[in-house]
Amino acid sequence: MKFNFSSYSKMAIYLSGLLMVLMVTIGHKFEDDEVLQQDVVQYYSYVPATFIYGDLSMAYARTSPFWQDKIWGHMTQEGAYVQKYTMGLAIMYTPFFFAGHATAYLCGALADGYSWPYELWIQIGSIVYLFLGLLILRKLLLCYFSDQVTAITLLTLVLCTNLFYYSVGQGPMPHVYVFSLLSLFLYLTFRFHKTPTWILAFSLALTGGMIFLIRPNHFLVWMIPILYDLNRAKLQWWRRHWQKILVWPLGVLLVVTPQLIYWYHFTGEWVFYSYGEEGFFFDQPVFFKAWFGFRKGWLIYTPVMTLALAGMFRIHRITKEWVLPFAIFFIASTYVIVSWWCWWYGGSFGLRPFIDLFPVLSFGLASLLTTVYPKIRLFYSVLSLIAIFGVLNAFQTWQYTKGIIHYDSMTAAAYKATFGKISYPENYEELIKNPNYDKAVKGEGR
């Protein structure tokens, strides 16, 4: 039997999608009320408030204990809730909300926006968006790398990093959505600079606007199309096509207008900072803790990305047009991520904001694999290392779901004591160290 080698990367995506659907089905999180919870409740609450209750002030949430863990937000003097998070994810959830709504009617479940059909479809939606993002990223990677390298890169991102947990375990969190949108943004950037049409310019604007509406700190993505293939000859290209660039701010404004109207209606301000005293400490970035600290260190809990970082120094051998935009975007985004008051980002597996940057880092991983591919022994050594990281990621994901890896209080001693273990050590409470959120929000003891 002969295999079609050109299909390896597609097979990788299909197998990843199938595995995740099986994990969701087996996990039954949607039946245990474990999908619409914590931050996701805030992201999602716009949707039932709009389409079921017809009340974006969410006044109905004051009438029953049922809503105590369903609606969070700032209470205005008029008694309305103003959500902490922007509505970007709510827009992305909406098609799957309607699928859940139809399923609730067909199955006789409560059509209240929060019963199991809604949870099931919102979880499925996360996998669908990931699947689409991987297909788009594959299409871009194949412009520079072989199908085999692309397949290994995509499988590594899905199975060897916390992208897996944030697709299946907590899929409705923002990260898989930003991952997929950034993949599309990169592909549209590539297409626009090859063929600068009005449609591509507008598509790029809408995609960048949606990324911004989901996570406003990602306004930095606009560095990428601006810096792409920047040189003297490119300046002439910009002079010829400057009119199309005007579409970008207009497209972004179009996407964020519903949010601006929402804020103005309930607060009287067109731009409302809904995070209260939470903010950034740009004079106190914690690069080392964020990358190597045992509480949440990115490279401690996602060590396979060390290979991607190493490969970032090889990108110029494959393609020069992405070097400057990727370098500037990654450095600037990292600086913003590690300057947030809660640099460990609450309860999470690993430092989850870096998942958003994986489409960029995929080029680093693919570049490294391309470099070692002709050297058979070295190539298989790298593949063996990736496989080890994959097993470690799967096991530590399981440990996290069981609480063996603590959601926000790990230390070096706790990591050492729990490494490879299937149960808590007897002195576990003595090994972990709870962060002081009250001090951190003031910039103390971060």
N, C-alpha and C positions, 0 to 999 in steps of 0.2 A: 504493500500500500504506500503510495507516494503522498506526501503532504505538500500543500501549496505554501511555500515559504513566505510568500507575500502576505499571507493571512495571519502570521504569528501575532502581530500587535492587536488585530481585531479579536483573535481568540483570547488574548490576555484580558481584554476589556469584557468580553462576554462571560468568561469564567469568573471574573471579579464580581460582575453584576449578579450572576447566578448564586455565587457564594453568599453575597450580602442578603439577597432575598431569602435564602434558606436560613440564614442567621436570624433575620427578623421574624420569620415564621416560627422557628424553633423557640426563640426567646420569649415570645408572647408578651413583650413589653406593652403593647397596645391594649392588652386585656388587664394589665395590672396598674393602669393609670400612671405609667412611667415615661410617657412621651411628652405630653403637655404639662410640664412642670418647670419650676425654677425660672431661669431667664426666658425659656421658650414661651411660658405663659404670657409674658409681657409682649414679646414679639408678635405672638399670635392673636392677642385679645382684640386688636383692631378688626379682625376679620368677622368673628361672630357679632361683635358690636355693630358692624355695618350691615351685614346681610341677614342676621336673625333678629336682633333686638332693635335695630334702627336707632341707636343712641350712642354716638361716639363720646358723649360725656360719661357713659357707663354708670349712670345713676342707678340702674337696676342692680348694680353690684353691692349696694348698701342694704339690700332688703333681706338677705339670707346668709347664714354661715357658709353655704355652699361656695360663695364667691371669695371667701377669705384668702384662699390660696390660688385663686383664678385671676384676680385683677390686682395688679400693683400699679402704683404711680403716685404722682404728686396731687394732693387735693387743693383745688383752687378755693377762693373765698366763696364762690358761688356753689360749691359742692360737687364740682365736676372732677373727674380724674384726668390728669395729663400724663400720658405714658412716658416713662423714662427713655425708652428706646424709640428710634425712628421706625417708619412703617415699611422700609424696604423689604424685609423678610415677609411681612404680612402680604405684600403684593405677590411675592414668589409662592407663598403657601396657597393663594386663592384658588387656582385650578383644582388642587387636591382637596381643599375644603369642600368644594362643590361635589367632588366624587364621594367624599365622606357623607355629605348631606343626603345625596341620593341613596347611598348604601343604608343610611340610618332609616330612611322611609321604607326601603324595600325589606329590611330585616326586622323592622319593628323596634329598633333601638331608639333611645331618646334623641330627638333632633334638636339638641340644645347647644351644639357646637363643641361639646367636650366628651361625648360618649366614645366607646371604643371604635366605631367606624371612622370618626374624625382622626383619632390617634393613629389608626392603621394607615390611613391614606396620607397623612402628613409625614409619617415615617417612610412610606413608599416614595413619596415625593423627593425626599433627600437622596434616595438611591437613584431615582430617575435623573435628577440634576447632576449627580456625580457621573453617571453613565454618559450623559450628553457632554459633560466637561471633558471626560477622558477621550471621547471620540474626536472632539475638536482639538484637544492637545495632541493627540496622535497625528492628526492631519498636519499640524504645524511641525511637529518633530520630524515627520517623514520628509519634510522639505530639506532637512539637513543631515539626518541620520538614517542608518539602515533600519529595515523592519525588525530585525532581531534585536538590535540595540533599543529601539523604541519599545518593543514588547517587554524587555527586561526592565526598562525605566518605569513604565506604567505599572507593572506588577510590583515593583519595589515601592513605589509611592503608595499603592493601595494596601499591600500586605505587610510592609516592613516599617510603617510609620503610624502615628496616631490618627492619620486620616481614616484608617479603618474604623477605629472606635467612634470617631466623629461623623461616620456615615451610618453605622449600625447602632452603636450604643447611645449616642446623643446626636443623631443625624440632623434634627431640626435646628441645632445651633448654627450660627452664621457661617462656619468655616467651609463646609462643603459647597455652599452657595457662592461664596466669594472665590473659592478655588475654581469653580466652573466658569463663573463670569470673567475671572482674570484670564483663564485659558482662551475664552472667546475674545477678550480684549486684545490679547497678544496676536491672535490670528487675524483679527480685523486690522490691527496696526500693520502687520506684514502685508496684507492685501491692499490696504489703502496706499501704502508707500510704493507698491508696484503699479497699482491702477487707481489713481486718486479720483474716484467718482463721488458724486453728491450722496448717493445711497450709502456707500461705505463710510463716508464722513459722518453721516447722520446715525448710522448703526453704531459707529464707534462712540459717538456722543451719548446715545441712549445706554449703551453698555457701561460706559464710565460713570454715567449718572446713577445707574442702579447700584453699582459697586459703592459709590459715595453714599447713597441713601441707606444702604445696609450698614456700613461702617464708615462714618464720616472721616476718620483718620486716613482712609485710603484715597483721599484727594491726590495723594502722591503718585497714583498710577498715571497721571497725565504727564509725568516726566518721561514715560516710555515712548509715546508717539512723537513727542517733541524732540527727544534726543536720539531717536532711531537713525542710524547711519549718518550721523551728523558730521559733515565735512564742508569744505569750501564749495564743492559742486552742489551739495545739498542745499546750500543757501540760495542758489539760483532756482532750485526746484521749489523752495518755499515761496519765493517771489512770484512764481507762476501760479501757485495754487493757494495763495493766502486767503482768498474769499471762502474757500471751503473750511478753513480753520475757524471762521466765525460761527459755523454751525455747532462747534463743540460746546461753547458756553450756553448757547440757546437750547441745545438738546438736554444738557444737564439741568438747566432751569425748568424745562418742561417736565422732567422726571421728578424733581423735588418740589414742584409747585403744590401738590396735594399736602405735603408735609408743612409747607409754609402757611397754607390756608388753615390747616388744623391748629397750628400753634397760634396764629393770629386770632382765630375764633375763640379759643379758650383762654388765652393769656393776654391778648392785646399786643403781642410782640410778633413780628414776622420771623425773627430768629430767636429761639428760646433755648437756653442752656438747661437741659433737663436733668443733668447729673448732679446738681446741687454742689456740695463741697468737694466732690470727687474731681480730680484733674490730673494734669501732667506736672512732673517736676523735671523740667528739661535741664536743670542745673545739677540733677542727681541721677543720671542714668546708671543702671546697674547691669552693665554688660556681662561681667563675669558671673554674677549670681544667675542671671537669666539663661546663660548658656551652659554653665558648669556646676551651678549650685544643686544640691541634692533635694531641695524642696520641690523644684519644678524644672531644673535645668534642661533646656531644649536638647542638647547633645548627650545628656545623661539618659533621658528617656526615649530619645529618637536618635540613637548613635549612627544609624545608617546615613544620616544627612551629613556626616563628616566627609563621606565620599562625594556627595554633591558639592560641598564647599570646596573640596580639593579640585574637583572638575571645573569649577567656575574659573580657575586660573588657566584652563585649557580651551575655553570657548573661542578665544581669538584664533586658534588653529583651525577651527571649523567655520566660524562666521564672525566677521568683525562688526557687522552693523548692530548687533545686540550688546556688545561689550559695555559701552558707555551707559546706555539706559538701564541695563540690568544692575551694573555696579552701583550707580547713583541711587536707583530705586531701592535696592536691597539694603544699602547702608542707611539711607534716610528712614526707611520703614522700620529697620531694627532699632534705630535711635528712638523713634516714637514709641515702639512697643515696650522698650525697657525703661522708658521715662514715665509710664503710667503709674499712678500712686500704688495700685495693687499689681505690682509687676508679675506676681504669680497667677493672676487672673482667677482668683477664687478657687472653688473646687473644680479640678480638671485633671485629666491624664496628660502629663507633660505640659509644655508651654504651647497651648493650642493656637495662639495667634499666628505662629509661624506657618501653620497649615495654609493660610491664605497666600503665602509666598511660594508654595510648592511648584506652580507652573513655571516660575522663573528658575527655581533651583533644579527643575527637571533637565534644563539645558546643561547644567553642571554635571549631573549624574550621567547623562547621555554622552557628554564630551569625554568624561573619564573612561566610560566603557568603550568608546570608539578608539581612544588612545591605546588601551591595553588589548583590544580585540586581536590584533595580529600576533601578539605574544601569548601563545596558547597557555602556557603554565601560569603566567600572571593573570590572564583572563579568567581561568578556572579558579584561581585563588581568590580573585575579587568576587566571583559568583558564589564561592563557598562562604565568604565573609557576609555577603548579602543574605544568603540562606540562614546563617547563624543569627543575624540581626532579625530576620523574619520570625524565627522560632522564639527569640527573646521578646519580640514585640507581642506575639500572640500570647505568650505566657504572662507577661507583665500586664497586658490588657485584662486577662482573666484575674490576675492578682488585684488589679484596681477595682474591678467589678465586685470583688469579694471584700474589699476594704483592707487587704493586706498591704497594698500601697496606699497610703493615706491621701485623701483628696487635697490637703493643703498643708500638711505638717511634717513631711518627711525630712529626715536628717541623714547625714553620712552614716551614722551608727544604725539608724533604722533601715536604711537601704542595704547595708551589709548584713544585718540580721535577717532580713526577709528575702534576700537574693536567692532565687531558686527554691523557695519554701512554699508549701501549700497550706500553711497555717501560721497564725501569729506566734511570735516568740513570747515567752511568759512575761517578760518585762517590757512589752511593747509600749505601754503608756509612758514609761520612763525614757524611751528612746526618741519618741516624736516630740516636736516643739511647735505649739500652736502659734501662728503669727498674730501680732497685735494690730488688728484692723483700725482701731481708733487712733493709734499713733501713726500708722502708715498713711492714712488719709490726710494727715497734717505734714507728711514728709519726714516723719521721725522713725528711726529704726527700720528702714526699708531694707 
